[in-house]
Amino acid sequence: MSNRYIILTAQVVSLIFSPHFLPLTAFIILLSFSYMRYTPVIYNLFVIGLVFLFTIALPRLGIYLYRRLNGWTRHQLSRRERRYVPYGMTIISYGALICLMDHLRMPRFMTGVLVAALAIQIACAAVNPLMKVSSHAAASGGVVGAIAAFGAILGFNPTSALCAAILMAGMVGTARLILRQHTPAEVGAGTLIGIICALAGILLA
């Protein structure tokens, strides 16, 4: 019975910290704690709506239709050789949102989050022929890198937030191992990719 609860907890953690949810979470945090909290509520809701549409709704809808068209379960779609199309859909959607935000002249630190997320997706897709790198771990590592980057840009002490993010990354990586979706090497590689891409994407954006 205890194993059942452990597996259920791992499934819940994997669902809550899905890679598609993290850009939206990052934007909600930024709009709540940066100077953007002083901007009109309707503007912030518009930004949140855009991020939700392009980073969650469209990619997940495309991946769902692709999976149903092929008659695959979620587990079957997770095979390394079948991940290219989902990666491609996500990359296109993220890229379109970056172009749209740039056209709307939104703050650079906001597009930096998306640049980092896009870089993570591209890196994971590039590594996919060699190993089935964990995109969950990459997204969690991206949170760690993003907090460190914004600490440097905005001049605040990120220690507490970093500790929480590292704990979250460890929890997500453990969940993927419990569910036997990845090996320790794949989780470690994903985490490293996320940290590096987030640091570079945000600091250089």
N, C-alpha and C positions, 0 to 999 in steps of 0.2 A: 504493500500500500504506500509506503514512504517513497518508493521509486516512482510510483505513479504521480505523486504530488511534485516530485522533483522535475519530472518530465513536463508536467503541466505548467509549472513555474517557468521553466526554460522556454516553453512555447509562448507564454504570455510576454516574457521579456523580449523575445525575438520579434513579436508583433508590435509591441509598444515602441521599441527602438529600431523599427524598420528604417532602412537607409532613405526611403522616400519621405519620411516624416521629419528628418533632422533639419533640412534647410528651412522648413516652415517654423520649426521650434526656434532655430537660430534667429529668424526674423522677428518672431514674437518677443524674444528676449531683448534684441537690439532696440526695437520700437518701444519697449517698456522701460529700459534703463539708460538709453543714450539720450542725447539732446532731442532725438526724434519724438520723444514722448510729449514735447511741447507743440508739435505740429497738429493740425486739425485731425480729429478722430476719423472723419470721412476719408482723408488721405491715407492714413495708416490702414484703415480697413480695405481700401483699394489695393494697397501694396500686398497686404496679407492675402487678398483674393487672387491677385496675380500669381503669387508664389504657390498658393494651393493648387491653382489650375494647372500650372506648367510643371510643378515638381511632384505632384501627387496624382491629381485627377487624370490628366492626359497620359502620363507614363503607365499608371496602373491599369487604365482602361485599355490601352494598346497591348500591354502584356497579357491581360486577361483574354482579350479577343484572340491574340496569337496562340495562347495556350488552348483555348476552346476549339479553335480552328484545327489544331493538330491532335485534339483529343487527349492532351496530357494532363496529369495531375500536377500540383505545385512541386511535389517532390521530383517528378520526372523532368519538369522544366529546369530544375536546379542542376542538372548534369552539365558538366563543363562545356561540352560541344554544342549545347542548346542555349547558351547564355548570350551569344553574340547579338541576336535580334533584340532582346530586352535591353542590353547595354546600348545598342544603337538608338532605340526609341528614347531612352532616357537622355542620352547625349544630345540628340536633336532637340528635344524639348527644353533642356537646360540652356542650350545655345540660343534658341529662339527667345527665351526669356531674358538672357543677358543682352541681346541685341535690342529688345523692346525697352528694357530699362535704360540702356544707353541712349536710345532715341528720346526717351522721356526725360533725360538728364537727371536721373536720380543719383543720390550721393554715391561716391565711389566705394565707400566702405560697405554699402549694401550690395553693390554688384560684386564686390570682392568675395562675399560669402558664396555667391553663385559660381564665380570663377573657381573657387576652391572646390566646390561640389562637383563642378564639371571636370576639373583636373583629376579628382579622385575616380570618377567614372571612367575617364579615358585611360588612366593608369591601370585600373582593374581589368579593363577590356584588353589592354596591351599585354598584361601578364597572363591572361586567361589561357593562351596556348601552352603555357609552361606549367601552370598550376591553377586550381580552382580557388583563387584567393577569396577570402571572406569579405563580401561587400558590407555586411553588418559591422565587422571589425574595422573596416576602412572608414565607414561613416563615424563610428565612435572615436576612432583615432583622429578623425577630422575635427571633432568637437574639442579635443585636447589641444590640437594645433591652433584652432581658431581662437580659443581663449587666450593662449599664450601670445598670439599675434595681436589681438585687440588690447591685451594688457600693455603691449609695447606701443601701440598706436595711440590709445586713449589715455595712457599714463596712469593706470590703476594697478593695485597689487592683486594679481590673479591667483594667489596661492590657494585660497579657500575654494574658488571655482575650479581650479586645476585638480585639486584633491578629489572633488566630487566627480569631475569628468573622468579622471583616471579610474576611480572606483566603478563608474558606470561602464567604462570600456572593458574592465576586467569582468564585470558581471555579464555583459553581452557576449564577450569571447567565451566565457565559461558555458553560457547557454548554448552557443553553437556547437561546442564540443559535446555537451550532454546529449544534444539531439543528433549527434554523429553526422552533422552536415559538413564539418571541416576537420582537418587535422590541426595540431598545435602550430605547425609551420605555416599553414594557410591563414590561421587567425593572426599569428605574429606578423606575417607579411602584410596582411590587410591593415593592421593597426599602424605599422610603419609607413605604409603608403598614405594613409589618411593624415597622419601628423605632418609628413613632409609636404604633401600637396596643399594642405590647409595653410601652413606657414607661408609657403611660397605664393599661393594664390592671393592671400589677403595682404601680405606685406608688399607684394609687387603690383597689385591691381591698381 
